């Protein structure tokens, strides 16, 4: 479990974003959990958006603002957005329930079919799995996070990847192969890299064998 910074810490947002960025680099890209992530990372088209919300109402406002900003921004400038909210929805059940609210906001804004929301949480748990199943780690981020993606960009990336339908199965196999020890080691590397991004060891280009 990632330690939470205090809301009174003036560098809280810096810490949260640095660790989330390290997770993207080391886990999402380093383990190739999402083959679409590397291009937008390399071209700096990912917005890491910090929410200081401590309740769902404030988070809803922050999410709505993030949706509108992404929809109004050129894809070549900002293709995707990670809305990180460390102090609200720390319980995964509450987080999972909030996804219905998030989808309702998307529809109310007329952005269904334009944007979609992917879910990541420190305690993420797929239906039918045990809490300690290592395959849950494919969607376990350092902090509760709502990922806004453009449908058009996703469709384009999927069409360019011949084996896109195999991504989920491949991710499950990757996490099963590295196991809990491998995931913990990766988390340690992410934490160390986030402390000093300029000097941090770079993640592997491909999943570790």
N, C-alpha and C positions, 0 to 999 in steps of 0.2 A: 504494500500500500504506500503510495506517494504521500509524504508529509505535506500538509496544507500550510501555506503561509498565512500569517495573521492578516485579517482585513486592515489592521492599522499599519501594516508594513508598507512603507512608501514604494518599495521595490517589488511588491507582490506581483504586479502585472508582468514585470520583466522576468521574474523567476518562472512564472507559469508559462509564458510564451516560450522562453528558452528551453524548458523541459519538453514542451509539446513539439517544438521544432526538432529537438533531438530525437523524439519518438518517431516523427515522420521520417527522419533521415536513417535512423538505425533499424527501426522495426518495419515501418510501412514500405520504405524503399530498400533498406538493407536486406530484408527477408523476401523482398519482391511480393509482399502481400497485396499490393495494388500496382500493377504495371503501368497504370495511367498517371501515377503520382510523380514519377521522376521528371517528365518533361515540364510540368507546371512548376515543380520545385526549382529546376535548373534555370528556368526563365523568370523566376521570382514572381509567379502569378498566383501564389497562395496568400490570402490575407489571414493573418493570425489576429483574431479579434477577441479582446479580453472583456468579459462582463463581470462587473463587481456586484451583480444582483445577489441578494440574499433571500429572495422570495420569488415565486413563480410569476407574479404579476409584472415585476420589474424585468424578469428574464424574457417574458413575452414581448415587452416593449423593445428590449435589446435585440431580440430575434427578428422582430418586424423591421427594425432599422437596418439590420444586416441584410435581410432579404431585399429590401428596396435598394440599398446601395449596390448590392451585387447585380441586381437586374438592370440598374441604370448605368453600370460601368462597362466599358468595352472589355470583351473577353481577353483580348491581347494584353490588357493591363491587369485585370483581376479575373481569373478564370474560376476560382473556387474560394470558399471562406470557411475557416474553422472558428466557430464561436465557442470559446472556452469559458465555462462558468463554474469555478471551483467551489463556491460557497452555497450553491443551491442544487437540489436534486442529487445529493450525495448517496442517497439510497437508490439502488438500481430499480426497484419496483416503482418508486415515485418517478424516476427518470423515464422508465418505460411507459408509464401512464401519461406523462407529459407529451410524449410523441404524438398522441392524438390531438392535443392542443396545437402543437406545431404544424401538423398537417392542416388543421382547420384555418390557421393563420395564412398558410400558403394559398389555400383555396379562396379565402376571403379577399386576398390581394390580387386574385386573378393570375397567380403565378404557378398554379398546378399545370404541369406539362412544360413549364419553362425552367423551374428549379425543382430539385428533389432534396430530401434530407436523409443523410446517413447517420447512424447512431454509434457513438463510442463512449465507453464508461469504464472506470477502473475495476468495477465488479460485473462487467458484462457477462451475461449468461444466455446462451442459446436455448431455445425450448427443447426439452428432452435431455439436457445434459446436467451433470452434477456440477456444483459450484467450483470444485477443484479440477474440473476437466481442462487440461491444458489447451485444448482447441478453442476455448473461450477467449484466449489471449489474442486471437486474430482481431478482435474488436475491443481490446482493453487498452485504453489510453491513460495517460497519467492523471487526467482530470476529466470530469463530465464534459462532453463536447458534442455540439451539434454541427454536422458538416453539411454545408450548402454546396450543391453541385449544379452545374448547368446541364440540362437534359441534352441540348445540342452537342455540347462538348463530349458528354459521356457516350452518346450515340456514335459520334465520329471516332472516338478512341476505340470503342468496342468493335466497330466495323473494320478497323485497321489491325485488329488482333485476331488471328485465325482461331486461337484456342481460348477465347474469352469465356466460353461456357465452362471451362475447366478450372477457372480461378479459385472457386470455393473449395473444390476437392484438393487442389494443389496446396492451398493455404492450410487446410486441416492436416495434410500429410507433413508439411513443413514443421508445424508446431508439435506434432506427434514425434517427429524425428528429433528435434532439439530438446523436447521435454521441459519439465519445470526448471531443471538446473540450467539449461541453456537460456531459457527466458529470464531467469533471475540474473544471470551473468550479463545479458543484454541490457537489462534495466540498470545494472550498476554502471555500465559503460555510458548509457544515456545520461544518468545523473552526473557523472564526472564530466561529460562533454558539455552539459548545460551550465556547469559551474564556470567554465572558461571556454566558450565556443570557439574563440580564435585559435586555441591550442589543442582542442579536443581531437582525439584520434578519429579519422574518418571511418564511416561504416563500410562494410564489404559491399562490392558492386553486385554480388549475387548471394543467394542464401548460403549459409555456412554448411559445409558437408559434414 
